[in-house]
Each structure stands twice: as structure tokens, then as C-alpha cells.
Amino acid sequence: MEEIIKQRLQTLKHTYMNPREFNDQEKEWIKSAINLLGLPKEHLESYYEILSYSRLKVIWLHMEECSGCSESILMSSDFSFERFVIDFMQIQYHDMLMANSGHQTKQTLKDCIGHDPYILIVEGSVSEEGDMFLTLGAEAHSGAHECRELAENAKFIVAVGSCSSFGGIQVAHPNPTKAKPLSEIIHKPTINIAGCPPSDTNICTTLLYLAIMGETPPLDELHRPIWSHGKTVHDLCERKGAFGAGEFVQEFGDEGSKLGYCLYKVGCRGPYVYNNCGKVKFNSKMSWPIQAGHGCIGCSEPNFWDNMGKFENPMGNNIPKLKEGKEYLPKLASYTKIPKIYSLEEFKQYSQNENLNHALLIKLDYEKNTLLYSYKDSECKQIDGFSFESNPRILFDTLATKTKIGGKLASNYFKAFPSKETFIQTLSQESKISGNLCDMFSVVCMLLGEDRIYSNAELVSLAEQFIHNYGSKYAMKFKTDSEGKYNVDFSKFLNPVFSYAVGGLDLYGICYGVIDSYAESFGEIANEYEHIILCGDVFSVTPNLFTQKFLQYGRTKRFYLALGE
């Protein structure tokens, strides 16, 4: 990091000879932005110096939009946009701020191309049929033409707002203008600052990172900055404690609403949405939608108008899904089908024959113990040590008695589902220690489904009936012991499962979230290996939901399905 900053500063000093000075207010703003970005604080003086030389130019285009993103940043009283682009950058073009118009403004754009490095910022979606729906200037160029022309020589391309990032409301069904996100128009990497609108903090701080580091910040799979979109709205919500206790607003304006109860039951999409709204807030950090009393509507996610509709109902199969949105998801990894492997010795032999060093075998069956085999540096060993309580009655009693919040959650669960109290009391109290991770599948279905006994395989079937791509996250974390063997603690796993049930999520959605959490947890183990072999009837011959989710989380690996004869 120190070397990167040193080289960056040397380059700027050779390019620009007249550094500027910053006042105390400006320095304080830079310091707070550095904290948000997570950059090392010990280099603060170097950041000041880099910014004193930085001369990045900004071109801000307006396409199909409402100008809400510009308003978000222009109305900020913390650190005005005008001062930001004057003191830290040099804005060359912005439709809402320019005094001139017509030929003069278009000449400004032409003068920018091919000269000093510039950041291209685009606000709004872009019509695929631009000549009909988005024609600009006397020369009658389409918006798509203008974006492509200016993107060609741009050093960075920033899509500000959900319209530019993912299409916004314009791409909602039936999308009459054939609108598309910027990335599908220019076919070059973009930095997507999603939100409708995004906060002024997220816009300015991301631009500040570009000015300091001279490179794109770390991005998630949807090209959003991880510093601002790395956690869910739910993770940063001040009402998360109420969610854990099963305390939900039943309808707007009720007593729970006044007491700060969770808004999930009246439609909050916070668990499925990645943004830092609860941290940076809006209107000079005065408030944000959930603090004001309405749930998150998911505006920083792709296709949220179609896929997260009925904004005041819990996410579930009662909400129509008009778009798959798969074009925004990572492509699933390819896999190779290989013969079945029955033992540690067969795994070792196959790995040696195929030169699969750094290989992991995951054997997951509905009715047999889970197995993990590792092959590293010619050493083959079993690395699973799974041993956990799988009796539904004991797990529920532990939930109800271990903590005060768990007791509240159990009580609220019985209030929401009165018949469950009688059913749970009929279950056996005999301990059932298991080494099969699939046993938790039947536990979830038994405690939350109909009052009957479920098989392990039924959870996957129920999960596949969920119509959305949004999985609720559960606390499933693998840990290694002193011998390097993996185990899992399910003591916290069931808490959010019950919270979602009390909050109104249907069994299909809960099961989908369990599969998603399992796949993600296995994916974290797989990150240490180059080759992954999947065995067992959970990974069906035709990849089912579990297999697809696992391949998605480990998409950079080489996969083998050991399902052949």
C-alpha cells in the first residue's frame, strides 16, 4: 500500500506542478471519507498531498432519468458538490449546472475527447432504440452514441444511480423504450453506485477513491464498490435486534412501529439488499427510510421494480417475479462428470491420476454422514469432524432458554403459529447427535412446516419452488479444530430461521435461504482448493438448486461431479 501511494504521488508531481491547499473543513471531510473507504489512516498526510495535485476531470451525462441522483449530491449541506468538483476535480460538463446550452455544450464534450484523463459519469438508463426515445442535440445523436463515444477514452466510467447501474424503473416490465443499463450499451467495465438515489456520500467518496488511488476500488460481482455495498441493509439496521426477538410491525402506525420493531413483515427488503444506507443516511445524515418508518424497497438491486414488487408485503411466492435477472448474476461454473468415488483411497488415486493437486472432495448424502477429503501436496486426509445435536425438540428448547432474545423469539413464534407449541411438545426429547449436515434440513421443515415428520430431501424440493433469486442469510459457519477438521455450530443457525417465519416469509423462501447459506458456507471451504469434487445424492445428476448455488459461490474453481457409474 505504501509503495502504491508513493508511486501515485510521484506520477502526479511530474504531471502537475502547482499543488493547492485545503482548509480544515476540507481535510476533515477527507478524513471521514478515508474512514468509510477503509484506507490506512497512517497515510492521511499522503492522501492530502495526492489530492492537492490531482486534476481529474469529470464529464457527467444525463440519459433516461429524473435527475434525482444529481439532486442527492447537489442538496448536500455537509460538503457541497460544487466545492468537491472545484477543489478536488474539474467538472467539464453537467447538464443541470452548465450556464451555456446547445452547440456550446456539445463543443465542450468534443473538446474533452482525447485530451486530459477524465471520469465519465452517467446518470440514467440508455435506450437501445436511442434515435426514437433518446435523441440529443441538433446533430440528433442518440444517447447510446454519446455514451459510447465518451466512454472510449474515459479513464474511469461511473454509473450513478440504479437507472444507469441496472436500468431502474425504465427497464421494468414491459420496458417500452428498450432501456438498458450503461454496461450493456458501452461494453466496458463500469463502477456501479446503485441506489434510487444513491447517497451523496457514496458518490463523492467513491470519486475521492479514484482521485487518491488512481484505480478502481474493490467491486462486488455486480460492479458495486464493496466499501459501500459490501453489507446488507439488514446488517446495518438499527432495528436488527427487534428482528432477532421476533418483534415485527404488523401494520404501519401500530404500537410496534412506535417502539422501533422490525419492518420485515410490512415488506422491508433489507435482508436482500446490499447498501450502506443505515450508515451514511441521507439529508446530512438526518435520517433514512427505515428510520423514518418505511421498509427498504431494494432500490440498489437489479430489476427491483419487477422482482421486489408489492413493497409492503414480505418477500415470498405471493409476490410475482416478472424478470429472472440472471443477466446480472455470475455465470455458473462448468463442471466435469466423473465416475463415483466411494473411499478416501479412491479419491487419492483419482487425484494422483488426474494431477489434481489441491483438491477437495465433498460427499453430501441425505441419509449418510457428510465427508470432506483433502488432497494437498501429495497428502490425502479426511478433514470433517461434524458432530452436532439434531433433535428438533432439543434445538428449539435451547433457542427458547439460552438467551433472553431467544426466549422472546420462541414466545413470538408460538403467538404467530399457535398449533406449533402442541406439535413441538409431542416430539422426542432424546438426544440425537449427528454427523450428517442434511439432518438440519428435516429439522427446519419439521419446526416450520406442517405438523408432520419431513425427510431430509424435502427441503431441497421446497426450496426449488421459491420463485426468487434472493436468499435469506442464516448463521452457518464452518470452523476448524486443532487437528484442522471442520465442524459447525448450529446454536445460532435456527434463530434467524424462526425470525423470518414470524416475519411472514413462507416455507419456500426459508428453505431457499437454507440452501443458499449451506452452499455459501461450503464455498468458503472450497476457496482454499483449486479442484472440487462433489459426491452424493444431494448433488443430483442433473444439477439441482443446491448444486447450482454451490457452483455459483465457487465459480472460479474447477468442478467435478462424481455421479457417473
N, C-alpha and C positions, 0 to 999 in steps of 0.2 A: 504493500500500500504506500509506504513512504517513498519508494522508488517511482511509482506511478505519478504521485503528486509532484515529485522533483522534476521529472521529465516534462510533465504538463506545464509547469511554471517556466521552465527554460524555453519551451517552444513559444509560449505567449510573449515572453520578454523579447525574443528575437523578432516577433511579428509586430507587436505594438509597443511603441516607445513611451507613451505618456500615460502612466497609471493615474487613476482617480482616487480620491479619498472618500471614505464612508463615515457618516456621523454615528453617534451612539445608538440611535434608534435602528438604523440600518444594520449595524453589527448585531444588535440584539435579535433582530428578525432572522439574520443568517444563522445565529447560534441555535435558535429554536428549530429552524429548518434542518440543521445538521442532526439534531436530536431525533427528529422524525425519520430522517433517512437512515439513521443508524451508522453514520460515518464516525470514525475515531475522533474523539474530541481533542486529543493531543495535537492534532494538525490544524486546529482552528485558525491560527495566525496565517498558516499557508493558504487556507481557503480564502481568507480575506485578500491575500496578495494575488491569488489567481483571479478572483473576481475583479480586482482593480484593473487588471489587464484585459479581461475578457471583452470581446466585441461581437459576440454572436448576434446576427441579425435575425429578425422574426418576420415572417410573412403569414398572415392569418386570413384564411379564406372562409367565406360563408357559403354553404351549399343549402340543402333542404333542411331547415331548422327554424327554431323560434327565437334564436339569439339568447336563450336562457343561460347558456354556458358563458357567454361574454358578460351578461348581466351579473352572473355569480361573482366574477372576478372584478368587474368594474365597481360594484357596490360595496366591496370590502373596505371597512374602515381601519383594519389592522395595518395593512401595508398596501397602498393603492397600486393598481396595475400600471398606472401612468408612471409612477416613480420606479416601479420594478423594471419596466422596459427601457426607461431612460437611464437609470443608474447601473443596471446590470446587463441590459441588452439594448439593441437598437431596433425598434419596430419600424418596418418599412411599409407595411400595408395592413389595414384593418378597416373593413367597410364601415363599421359603426363609428370609428374615431377620425377618419380622414375628412379634412375640410374640402378637398377637391373631389371631383367626380368625373365620370365619362372618360374621354380619351386620356386625360391626365393620369387617372388612376391606372389605366391599363398600360400606359407607358412606364409607370413605376414598376409594374410587375416584369415587364420586358427588360428593364434595366437591371433587375436583380439577378436574372438568369445568367450564369456563367461568371459571376463576379465573386465577391467575398462569400465565405460559407454562411449558410442561413438555415434556420429551423423552419420547416413548413408545418404550420398548424392548420388543421381543417376542422371546422365545426359544421356538423350536419351530414346526413347521408347523401349519396350521389346517385342520380337516376341512371339506370342502364340505357334508357332511351332519352339521353340528355337533350337532344335537339328539340324534343317535343315538350319536356317538362322542366328543363333547367338550362335555359339559354342565357348567356351573359354578354353584355356589351354590344356595341354597334357592329362588331365583327361577327356576332351571332355564334360565338364559340360555346360549346356545351360545357357544363360544369366538369364532366368527366375529362374533357380535353384539357381544361385548365389545370386540373389536379395532376394529370399525367405529365404535362409539360413542366410544371414547377417541381414535381417530385423527382424528376430525373437528376437534377443537380443539388438537391437538398441534402445537407449533412445528416439531419435527423427529420423524421416525419412523425408528427404527433397528432393522433385522432382525439380531439377533445369532446367529451360527452358520449352518451350511448348511441346517438344517431350516427356519428362518424365512426365509432368503435364497432358497433354491431348492427346498425340500421335503424334502431329506435322505433318509434311509432310508425314511421313511414313504411317499414317492411312488414308491419302487422298485416294479417290476412284481410283483404286479398291483394295487398300491395299494388295498387293501381298504377303507380309510376315506375314500377320495376326497380325500386330503390335498393341500393346495396351499401354495405359498409365500405369505408375508404380502402381497406386492404384488398377488397375484391375488384377495385377499379384500377389501382396503380400496380398491383402485384409486386410490391416492395414491402419490406418489414416496417411495421408501424408500432408506435408506443401508444397503447390504448388507455386513456384516462377516462374510464367509464363512470357513468352517473348521469342522472337527469334532474338537475345538472350536477356535475362534479363540484366539490367544494373548491373555493378559490385557493385554499391551502394546498390541495393535491395538484392543482395546475401549476402554481408558482414554484412549489418545492421540487416538482419533477423537472421543470425548466432550470432551476438552480443546480440540480444534479448534473444536467447536461453541460452547464457552463463551467462547473468546477472540474468534473472528471473528464469531460470531452468524449464520453462514451455512453451507450445506452445503459440504464440501470437494470439490475436483475429483473426479469419478467416472468410471469406465470405462463401457463400453457395457452392462455387467451391474450397474451402480449400486454397484460396489465402490470404496472410496477408492483413488485412484491411488497415493497415498503408500505404501500397504501392499500393493496388488495390481497395481502397475504393471509388475512384472518377474516372470519365471517363477521357479519354484523352481530350475530348472536354471541360470538366470543367476547365482543367489546361492549355488550349491552348492560346497562345498569339494572335491568330487570331480570338478569340471568338467575339470580338467587331465587326469585319467585318461581321461575320455570322449574328449578330443581326441587322445589317443595310442592309442585303441582298446583300452584296458585295462579289461576288464569282469570282474565277479564272475560266475563260471559257475554256482555254487550256493552257498547260504548256508553259511558256515563254512569255505570253501576258503581257499587261501593269498591269493588276490586280495582276499578280504573283509578279511583281516587287514592287507593292505597299503593299504587305502583305495581300491580300484578302484571304478569307476563301477557303480552298481546297475541300470542300464537293462536289462540282459539278464535280470535276475531280477524285472523288472516295474515299475521305478520310472517314475512318470508325470510326473516333474519337468518335462520339456520342454513339457508341455501344460497346466501348472497355474500360475496366477498367484497368488502369495502370497510373503510375506517371511519364511517360517518359518526359513530358514537365517540370517537376520539377527537376528531378535528371539528366536528359540528359545523353549523352554518351561522350566518348573521353575527359575525365577530364572536364566534364560539358561544353564542347565547343559548342555542337550542338545536334540536334535530327532530325528525318526525316522531320517533318513538318517545322521546322526552315530552313532546307536545301531545302525545296520546293516541297516535295512529301507528299501526304496524308498518314495517318496511314493505314496499311493493316490489322489490327486486330490480330496481331500475339499472343496476350496473351489470346485469346478466344478459346474455344473448336471448333474443326473442321473448323477453319477459312479458310483453303485452299479450302474446298468444299463450305462452306456456304457464304463466303465473296469474292468469285472469281470475275473476271473482276474488278480488283483492281482500275481501272481508270474510273469506271462508278459509279454514285450514287446508293446507295442501293435501290433496287426495284424489282418488279416482272419480270424485264427483266434479272435478274441475276439468273441462275439456282441454285437450292438448292438440292444438292446430298445427304445430310445427315440430319436427323432430329435433331440429337444431344440431344435427350431427356434423354439419359442416364446420362447426366451431369446436368440436371435441377432437382430441388427438386421435389419429388413426390407430386402429388396433394393430398390435404386432402380429407378424406372421408366425406360424408355428410349423413344426415338422412332426408328422405322426410316426411313432416308432413302436416296436414290439413291447409288450408288457414286461415290467420289471418286478420281481417278487421278493428279492432279498438284497441285503447290503452287498453281498458278493457279486450279484448280477449287475448292480449299479456301478460297482467299482470296475468290473470287466468292461461294461459298455463305455464308461468314461475313458478308460485307457485305450480301447479300440478306436474310438472316435476322436481322441485327443481333446477331450472336454475338460481341460483343467479349470479350476474354479467353478465347479458345477454344484448345483443344489437340487435334490430330489424332494418333492413334496407329495406325500401319499395321504390323500384325504378321502376316506370312505364314510358312508352313512352309518355303518354298523361296526366298524373296526377302529382301533386306536390310530390316531394321527401319527405319522412318521416323518422325520426330517433326516435326510442323509446328506452329508457334506463331503465333497471331494476337492481338496486343495493341496497343491504341491505334492502330489502322489500319495497323500494321506486320505483315507476314506474312513468316516466315522458317523455314528448316529448322534444327532445333536438335539433331539427332542427329549423333554422331561416333563411332559404335560401331566398334571395331576390336580384335579380341582373338584369341588363339590358340584354335583349336577342335579341334586334333588330339588325340584321346583319349590316345594314347601319350605325347605330349609333356607333356600336363597331368598324367598320372599320374607320369611321371618327375620333373616339377617338385615334385609333392607329396612324393615319396619322398626327394628330395635337398635341398630348400630349407631345411628346419629339422629339428632333432633329433626333435621331436614328430611331424612329418610322416613321418620315416623309421620311427619306431615304428609309426605308424598303417598305413603300407604293409606293413610286415612282419606285423603282426597280421591285416591283410586277407588276405594270402596264406595265413596259418595257418588262417583261417576258411574260405577258399574256394581250396583248392589248385589247382583247374583254371584259375583266373583268371590265374595267373602265366604259364602257357604261352600262353593266348589273347592277353594284352596284348603279349607279345613278338612275336606274329605281325603286329601292326598296323604300319602305315607310320610311319616316323619323319620324314616330310616335313612341314614346317610348313604349317599351313592357317589363314591369317588370315581372319577372317570379320567381317561386319557384320550378320549375321542372328542375333538372340538365340535363335531356335529351334534353332540348331545345338547349343546346350548341352543340349537335350532328348535328342538322339540320343547325345551323349557320356555322359550319365547312364545311359541304358538299356544302352549298349554295355559300359560298365565294370562295371555291377552286375547286368545281366540275364543271359539265356542267352548262350552263347558264339557270338553271331552279330551281323550288322550290323542296326541298327534305323533306321527312318525317324524324322524329327522328329515326325511326327503321332502316333506310337505312345505317347509319354509321356502325352499328354492322355487317350488311351483307357485306359491302365493306371491313371492317377490316378482316373478316374471309377469304377473298380471298387472303390476303397477305401471301406469301409463307415462310416468315422467322420468327424466334423467337425473332428478335431484334426490340424493340420498341423505337421510338424516344421519349425523355422525354419533357414534357410540364409543364409550371409553374402553376400547380393546387395544391393549399394548402388550407386545411380547417382551419379556425380559430374560436375560441370561444369568445363570448362576456361576459359581466359582469354577465349574467344570466346562463352562461355555454352552450349557444346554438351555434350550428355550422353555419357558413356562408362561402362563398367563394368569392374571388375577381378575376374576370376574366379579369381584365385590362391587366395583363401580359401574360395571357394564350395564346392569339392569336398570339403574336409576334413570337415565335419560329415556330408556325404552318405555318405562311407565309414565314419565313426564309427557312424552309425545302422545301416548294413548289418552291420558287425561285431557291433553290439549286438543284432541279431536282428530289426530291423524289415524287413518284407517289401518287395518292389519296389513293390507298390501304394501302400504308405504313404509310401515315399520319393518316388515320383512325385507323390503328392498334396501333399507338403510343398514340392516344387519349384514346382508350380503356385501354391500359396499364397504362397510367397516372391516369385515373379515378380509376382503380382497386387498384393501389398502394396507392392513397390518401385515399380511403375507408379502405384499410388495415391498415393505420396508426391509424385511429379511432378505428378499431377493436382490436388493440393491448392492449387496456385498458380493454377488456372484455374476459371472458372465453368461453361464448357461443354466437354464431352469428346466427341469424335467417334472412334469405333472402326472401323477398317477392317481387311480382310484375312481370310484363311480360318481363322485361329486363332479369330476371333470368329464362330462359325457363325451361320447364320440363326436356328436355334433355340438360344438361348444355352446354351453348354456350360459345363462346370465352370470353365474359365478366365474366361469372361465373367461368370459368376455371382459368382466370388470378387472379380473386379475391381469389379463394381458394388457389392459389399458393402463393400469398402475405401473406395470413393468415393461412399458412399450419399447424401451431401449435395449432390452435383453434378447437373447436367442432362446426360443422356447421349443420344447419337445413334449408332445402328448403321448405318454406311454400307454396307449389304449388299444393298439393293434394286437393281433393274435401272434 
